[in-house]
């Protein structure tokens, strides 16, 4: 996806994951798309900045969690965000993982993430310029925890999340102090990758389902001109004197959707309904209580331009 000089994509190994149903909200400057996810696949976020005057701050959220902040210089290309930094030369890679469910009732009372944000990779972009450079220190405003088991009533069976994998070595990183010209409330743009298992996206019609293979009894080679093929046995093909045998139609593969795919689609629809109910409850609760002033984040920028620290590989 690309917005006015800045673009981002998701790669697994050397392959860029194909994006489906890309949308652009001109008011919020948010670009969104769907991508297929595969359990166990490590991925990286790849950025390109064609802006000549500004570098960009890249604020990465995985499933709603602030995971890392990266920097791209002006006119920089192929910037690889491989994972979350835990040391100046070590990262925890991003990995697509299954969401684990439990029937343990204590799980219902644990704090859970925003269900609406599960299954999303968000990259918020703010333009800026480097002020100074210093040795790397661990940021205090990132969440490096993995998602624990959710109660089965969350209806997330078969869904995926992003986990942080085993630590590995990378090139030494530094800490930059940057002055941003955009704010957190009004960023330059935002990229939102919504990921789901491939069979779920196929069940929802976002990705075309694979073609149904030809019947094993079908004759190989092209049909004669003007002729049509049939999966049913011709009526005159049976031997004389033999009882007529009717073939049962194979309805299981005619609609192109397996029971597993239908169950995944049902789970996704149920989860969306639960998320909508949670949003409605939250909205009603806000009306019933007094508004409380939000505490300012230690990394939030003033509109006049503040200095913050972020990691640069």
C-alpha positions, 0 to 999 in steps of 0.5 A: 500500500502507498500513500503520497510518497510512503509505502509499506508491505508485509514480507515472509522470507523473500515473498511479499504477501499479496494484499486484497481489497485495498481501501483508502479513507481520505478523511482519516488518511488510513489505508487498509487491506486484507492479507492471508496469515499462516501459523508459524510464519515469521514476517517483517514490515517493509517500508519505503520513503520517497519524501525528500524533505522529511524522514518518518517515524513508524509506530507499529502496533500488533493486535492493538499493542504498541510494539516498536517505534522505527525511523526511516530517513528521507528517500530511504528504501527497503527499510526492514522492521524485523521485530521488536528490539530488546537490546541494541543488537537483538530483536524478537521476530514477528510470528503469526500464531494461533490464538489459544483458547481455554475453558478456565473461568479465571481467564474470563476475569483477566484483562484482555486486549481489544478484541476489535484490534486482534488480527491487525498490523498497524503502522502509523506514520509521522514526518519529522527530522533528526535532532540528535543521536545517542546510545540505545536504551530500552523504550518504556512505552512498548508492550513486548508481552505475548497474547495469553489464552483467551476464554472460549466464549470470546469465539476466536477459535481458528483465528490468528494473532502475532507473537514475538519469537525467539531472540536473534542478533541484528545490526547494532541500533542507536537512539535518535531524538526526532522532532515531528511535524505531525501529531499522534491524533493527526498523523501523516497517514496510517497503514492497516493490515488485517490478517486472517487464515487463508480459508477464512478469507476464502469463505468470506469471498475476499480471496477467490476459492481454489477451483474444484478439481475435475472428477476422477472419472472424467476423460482426459483431453479436450472435448469434441467441438459442441460437446459437453461433459457430464459427471453422470454415467450415460443411461445406455452405458450399462450392460444388458440384463444388469440392474440399473444403478444410480450414482449419488451426486457428490454435493460436498464439493459442489459449493466449493466450501468445506465444513471447516471453512464454513465453521471458520466463517461462522466463528469470524461472524460471531467474533465480530458480533461480540466486538460490536456488543463490546463497543456498544457497551463501552459507548453507553458506559461513557455516557453514564460516567463523567468525562475524565481528563486523559493523562498525556503520554510521555511520548506524545508530541506538542503541535509546536514540535516536541523531541522524543526518543525512538529506535533506529536500526 
